[in-house]
Structure formats: C-alpha cells, structure tokens
Amino acid sequence: MDDKPVKIFSLSTCSHCKSTKKMLADCTIQYDFVDVDLLEGAERAAILADVKKFNPKCSFPTIIIGDKVIVGFKEKEIREALGL
C-alpha cells in the first residue's frame, strides 16, 4: 500500500461522502477531511476556491490521493489510487 496523503472535501449530510470516509476507515487509511457545509464566511469561500482547483464543478466528495483527484464515491478508483 502506497503512503500517499489523502484529503477529502465533503459535505456533512452527503451519503457518498459518508461512504467514502467509512471505506477509508475500514481500510485503516489515515485521511484529512473538511466538511465544507459546516464552514462559514471567508473560511468557506477559501476552501471552495481550493475545491474548484481540483474539481471545477465543485461536487462532493472531491478526494485527493497523492496527485490523483477522484470525484464521487468510486470505490474501485479509490482502492487503485491507494494501492489496495
């Protein structure tokens, strides 16, 4: 398994985001995440600008694994990017 940093831009109410986090937790993968809908003001604007750099449609979850960007809960792609 590769040791690539994993970051998730998610929404606290999104079922696909929850599925992504659960899959990573089940695989004991360390990851950082931001629930964008829980942010406010300038902090939210700054994070959304970051998301748009990776995913211009700004949809969730936006998952960054190393230098690979995966949009949506695509378990096979996530596992491949992690080397699982």
C-alpha positions as CSV (number, residue, x, y, z in Angstrom):
1,M,0.0,0.0,0.0
2,D,1.4,3.4,-1.0
3,D,1.7,6.1,1.6
4,K,0.1,9.0,-0.2
5,P,-1.6,11.8,1.6
6,V,-5.4,11.6,1.4
7,K,-7.7,14.7,1.6
8,I,-11.4,14.7,1.3
9,F,-13.6,17.8,0.6
10,S,-17.0,16.7,1.7
11,L,-20.5,17.7,3.0
12,S,-21.6,16.5,6.4
13,T,-25.0,15.4,5.0
14,C,-23.8,13.7,1.8
15,S,-24.3,9.9,1.7
16,H,-21.5,9.4,-0.8
17,C,-19.1,11.4,1.4
18,K,-20.0,9.2,4.4
19,S,-19.5,6.1,2.3
20,T,-16.0,7.3,1.3
21,K,-15.0,8.1,4.9
22,K,-16.3,4.7,6.1
23,M,-14.4,2.8,3.3
24,L,-11.2,4.6,4.2
25,A,-11.7,4.0,7.9
26,D,-12.5,0.3,7.3
27,C,-9.2,0.1,5.4
28,T,-7.4,1.9,8.2
29,I,-6.3,4.7,5.8
30,Q,-5.4,8.0,7.5
31,Y,-7.0,11.0,5.9
32,D,-7.8,14.6,6.4
33,F,-11.3,16.0,5.6
34,V,-13.2,19.2,5.5
35,D,-17.0,19.3,5.7
36,V,-17.4,22.4,3.6
37,D,-21.1,22.9,4.6
38,L,-20.1,23.4,8.2
39,L,-17.7,26.3,7.4
40,E,-18.8,29.9,7.2
41,G,-17.8,33.2,5.5
42,A,-14.2,33.6,4.4
43,E,-13.2,30.2,5.5
44,R,-15.9,28.5,3.4
45,A,-15.0,30.7,0.4
46,A,-11.3,29.9,0.7
47,I,-12.0,26.1,0.8
48,L,-14.4,26.3,-2.1
49,A,-11.8,28.0,-4.1
50,D,-9.4,25.1,-3.3
51,V,-12.0,22.6,-4.3
52,K,-12.5,24.3,-7.6
53,K,-8.8,24.0,-8.4
54,F,-9.2,20.2,-8.3
55,N,-12.9,19.9,-9.4
56,P,-14.3,22.9,-11.3
57,K,-17.9,21.6,-10.8
58,C,-17.3,21.7,-7.1
59,S,-19.2,18.5,-6.4
60,F,-18.7,16.2,-3.4
61,P,-16.9,14.2,-2.3
62,T,-13.7,15.5,-4.0
63,I,-10.9,13.2,-3.0
64,I,-7.3,13.9,-3.4
65,I,-4.9,10.9,-3.1
66,G,-1.3,12.0,-3.7
67,D,-1.6,13.8,-7.1
68,K,-4.8,11.9,-8.2
69,V,-8.2,13.5,-8.0
70,I,-11.4,11.4,-7.7
71,V,-14.8,13.0,-7.7
72,G,-17.5,10.9,-6.2
73,F,-17.5,7.7,-4.3
74,K,-15.8,5.4,-6.8
75,E,-14.6,2.6,-4.6
76,K,-12.6,0.8,-7.3
77,E,-10.7,4.0,-8.4
78,I,-10.1,4.9,-4.7
79,R,-8.7,1.5,-4.0
80,E,-6.4,1.6,-7.1
81,A,-5.1,5.1,-6.2
82,L,-4.3,3.8,-2.7
83,G,-2.7,0.7,-4.0
84,L,-5.1,-1.6,-2.2
